[in-house]
Amino acid sequence: MALTYQDIRTNPEIRTYITQADASLRALGYTEHAFAHVTKCAETAATLLRDLGYGPREMELARIAGFMHDIGNVINRHDHAISGATMAFRILDKLGMDPADVAAVITAIGYHDDKTAFPVNAIAAALLLADKTDVRRSRVRNKDAASFDIHDRVNYAVEKSDLTLDTAAKTVTLTLSINTKVCAVMDYFEIFLDRMLLCRKAAEFFGLTFKLDINGLDLL
C-alpha cells in the first residue's frame, strides 16, 4: 500500500506519540520538538531531494521520515532514534506500507541521532541536513531569559536561518544571523559542532560541500 505523507500527518496515533514525546522533552527543558519541528524537517528534506533530482516517491518517504523521526522521545530521550525506528516499523507495517518503503523510512529515523547518525541513503542524508540545521528562536519555550541554558541562548540568538542548495556550485549552505548580544558565535559551535560535521557528511553523500555562514562569515 502506498501510504502518503497526508495519511501519516493526520494519523491520530502518530500525532498522539509526537505530542507526548514533545511534552516529555518540555519537562526535561528541551527546545520545541513538536509539529513545527517535525513538519519543517519533513518539508526541508523533501525539498532537498526534489532539487537534487529525486522523484516523488523519495520525496514522500523523506516527508514521512521527517514527520516521524522524533517519536522515540515518547519512550526516552536516550536512544530515541532506535526506539523511534522500532515504533515506526510497527505503525507503518500495521498500516500496510510496502516493506521497501518501511525500510527506507525506519533506516532514516534510526540513523538520525547525533551519536550514531550516518547518511546511509538519500532519505537519511536529507533528514540529517533538515534536522541538524533547524535552529531558530521560535524553538525556545523558556520565557525567562535570565534562566536560559546554552541551548536556549543559542536558539534564541538566531534571528534568521536559511538552508540553501546551489546545485551549480554543488554547495548546501546554512546561513544564520546571530544576535551576539544574546550569545557568542563560539557558543553555537560549542553545542552544534558535531551536528555541523554530520551535515558535512550528509552533503558529501550527494556530492555537495556543506558551508556554514554566520553573520556574513564563512565558518565551515
C-alpha positions as CSV (number, residue, x, y, z in Angstrom):
1,M,0.0,0.0,0.0
2,A,1.4,3.4,-1.0
3,L,0.8,5.4,2.2
4,T,1.1,9.1,1.7
5,Y,2.5,11.9,3.8
6,Q,-1.0,13.2,4.3
7,D,-2.0,9.8,5.7
8,I,0.8,10.0,8.2
9,R,0.5,13.6,9.3
10,T,-3.2,13.2,10.0
11,N,-3.0,9.8,11.7
12,P,-4.3,10.2,15.3
13,E,-1.9,7.6,16.7
14,I,1.2,9.2,15.3
15,R,0.1,12.6,16.4
16,T,-0.5,11.4,19.9
17,Y,3.0,10.0,20.1
18,I,4.6,13.2,18.8
19,T,2.6,15.3,21.2
20,Q,3.5,13.2,24.2
21,A,7.2,12.9,23.1
22,D,7.4,16.7,23.0
23,A,5.7,17.0,26.4
24,S,8.4,14.8,27.9
25,L,11.1,16.9,26.3
26,R,9.4,20.1,27.5
27,A,9.5,18.6,31.1
28,L,13.2,17.9,30.6
29,G,13.9,21.5,29.4
30,Y,14.5,20.8,25.7
31,T,13.6,23.2,22.9
32,E,10.5,22.5,20.8
33,H,10.3,19.1,19.2
34,A,6.6,19.2,18.3
35,F,4.7,19.6,15.0
36,A,6.6,22.8,14.0
37,H,9.9,21.0,14.1
38,V,8.9,17.7,12.5
39,T,6.9,19.4,9.8
40,K,9.9,21.7,8.9
41,C,12.2,18.7,8.8
42,A,9.7,16.8,6.5
43,E,9.4,19.7,4.1
44,T,13.0,20.6,4.1
45,A,14.2,17.0,3.4
46,A,11.7,16.6,0.6
47,T,12.6,19.9,-1.0
48,L,16.3,19.0,-0.9
49,L,15.6,15.7,-2.7
50,R,13.4,17.4,-5.2
51,D,16.1,19.9,-6.1
52,L,18.7,17.2,-6.3
53,G,16.6,15.4,-8.9
54,Y,15.0,12.7,-6.8
55,G,11.5,11.5,-7.7
56,P,8.1,12.0,-6.0
57,R,8.2,8.7,-4.0
58,E,11.6,9.5,-2.5
59,M,10.3,13.0,-1.6
60,E,7.2,11.4,0.0
61,L,9.3,9.0,2.1
62,A,11.5,11.8,3.2
63,R,8.4,13.7,4.4
64,I,7.2,10.7,6.3
65,A,10.6,10.0,7.9
66,G,10.9,13.7,8.8
67,F,7.5,13.8,10.4
68,M,8.1,10.6,12.4
69,H,11.7,11.0,13.2
70,D,11.4,12.1,16.9
71,I,8.5,9.8,18.1
72,G,11.0,7.7,20.0
73,N,11.3,10.5,22.6
74,V,7.9,9.3,23.9
75,I,9.9,6.4,25.4
76,N,13.1,8.1,26.4
77,R,15.5,10.7,25.0
78,H,18.3,8.1,25.3
79,D,18.5,6.1,22.1
80,H,15.4,7.8,20.8
81,A,16.4,7.1,17.2
82,I,16.4,3.3,17.8
83,S,13.1,3.3,19.7
84,G,11.6,5.7,17.1
85,A,12.6,3.4,14.2
86,T,11.1,0.4,16.1
87,M,7.9,2.3,16.7
88,A,7.7,3.5,13.1
89,F,8.2,-0.1,11.9
90,R,5.2,-1.3,13.9
91,I,3.0,1.6,12.9
92,L,3.8,1.6,9.2
93,D,3.7,-2.2,8.9
94,K,0.3,-2.2,10.6
95,L,-0.9,0.5,8.2
96,G,0.1,-1.8,5.3
97,M,3.1,0.2,3.9
98,D,5.2,-1.6,1.3
99,P,8.2,-3.3,3.1
100,A,10.8,-1.5,0.9
101,D,9.2,1.9,1.8
102,V,9.1,0.9,5.5
103,A,12.8,0.0,5.3
104,A,13.7,3.4,3.8
105,V,11.8,5.3,6.5
106,I,13.0,3.4,9.5
107,T,16.6,3.5,8.3
108,A,16.5,7.2,8.1
109,I,14.9,7.5,11.5
110,G,17.3,5.0,13.1
111,Y,20.4,6.8,11.7
112,H,19.5,10.4,12.7
113,D,20.7,10.6,16.3
114,D,23.8,12.7,16.9
115,K,25.9,10.0,18.4
116,T,25.2,7.3,15.8
117,A,24.0,9.3,12.8
118,F,25.2,8.5,9.3
119,P,23.8,9.2,5.8
120,V,23.3,5.6,4.8
121,N,20.9,6.5,2.0
122,A,19.4,9.6,0.3
123,I,16.4,9.9,2.6
124,A,18.7,9.6,5.7
125,A,21.1,12.2,4.3
126,A,18.2,14.6,3.5
127,L,16.7,14.1,7.0
128,L,20.1,14.7,8.7
129,L,20.5,18.0,6.8
130,A,16.9,19.1,7.6
131,D,17.1,18.1,11.3
132,K,20.5,19.3,12.3
133,T,20.0,22.8,10.7
134,D,16.7,23.5,12.4
135,V,18.0,26.2,14.8
136,R,15.7,29.2,15.4
137,R,14.3,31.5,18.0
138,S,10.8,30.0,17.9
139,R,12.0,26.7,19.2
140,V,12.8,28.3,22.6
141,R,10.0,27.7,25.1
142,N,11.6,29.2,28.2
143,K,10.2,32.7,28.6
144,D,12.7,33.7,31.3
145,A,15.8,34.9,29.5
146,A,17.7,35.1,32.9
147,S,17.4,31.3,33.2
148,F,18.3,30.4,29.6
149,D,20.7,27.4,29.3
150,I,23.2,27.4,26.4
151,H,20.7,25.7,24.1
152,D,18.1,28.3,24.8
153,R,20.6,31.1,24.3
154,V,21.9,29.8,21.0
155,N,18.4,29.2,19.5
156,Y,17.1,32.5,20.8
157,A,20.0,34.3,19.4
158,V,19.3,33.1,15.8
159,E,17.2,35.9,14.2
160,K,17.3,34.3,10.7
161,S,18.1,30.9,9.4
162,D,18.2,29.6,5.8
163,L,19.3,26.4,4.2
164,T,20.2,27.0,0.6
165,L,21.1,24.4,-2.1
166,D,23.2,25.6,-5.0
167,T,23.3,22.7,-7.5
168,A,25.6,24.6,-9.9
169,A,28.2,25.3,-7.2
170,K,27.5,21.9,-5.6
171,T,27.0,23.5,-2.2
172,V,24.4,23.4,0.6
173,T,24.7,26.4,2.9
174,L,23.3,27.1,6.3
175,T,23.1,30.9,6.7
176,L,22.5,32.2,10.2
177,S,22.0,35.7,11.6
178,I,23.0,35.5,15.2
179,N,22.5,38.3,17.7
180,T,25.8,38.3,19.5
181,K,24.4,40.3,22.4
182,V,22.4,37.2,23.3
183,C,25.2,34.6,22.7
184,A,28.7,34.5,21.2
185,V,29.2,32.7,17.9
186,M,31.5,30.3,19.8
187,D,28.5,29.2,21.9
188,Y,26.9,27.9,18.7
189,F,30.0,25.8,17.9
190,E,30.2,24.5,21.5
191,I,26.8,22.7,21.2
192,F,26.4,22.3,17.4
193,L,29.8,21.5,16.0
194,D,29.1,17.7,15.9
195,R,25.8,18.4,14.1
196,M,27.6,20.6,11.5
197,L,30.1,17.8,10.9
198,L,27.1,15.4,10.4
199,C,25.7,17.9,7.9
200,R,29.1,17.8,6.1
201,K,28.8,14.0,5.8
202,A,25.3,14.2,4.6
203,A,26.2,16.8,2.0
204,E,29.1,14.6,0.8
205,F,26.6,11.8,0.2
206,F,25.1,14.0,-2.5
207,G,28.4,15.1,-3.9
208,L,28.0,18.5,-2.2
209,T,30.0,20.7,0.1
210,F,28.4,21.9,3.3
211,K,29.0,25.5,4.2
212,L,28.1,27.5,7.3
213,D,27.7,31.2,7.1
214,I,27.2,33.1,10.4
215,N,26.8,36.9,10.3
216,G,28.4,37.0,6.8
217,L,31.4,34.9,7.8
218,D,32.2,31.7,6.0
219,L,33.0,29.4,9.0
220,L,32.9,25.9,7.6
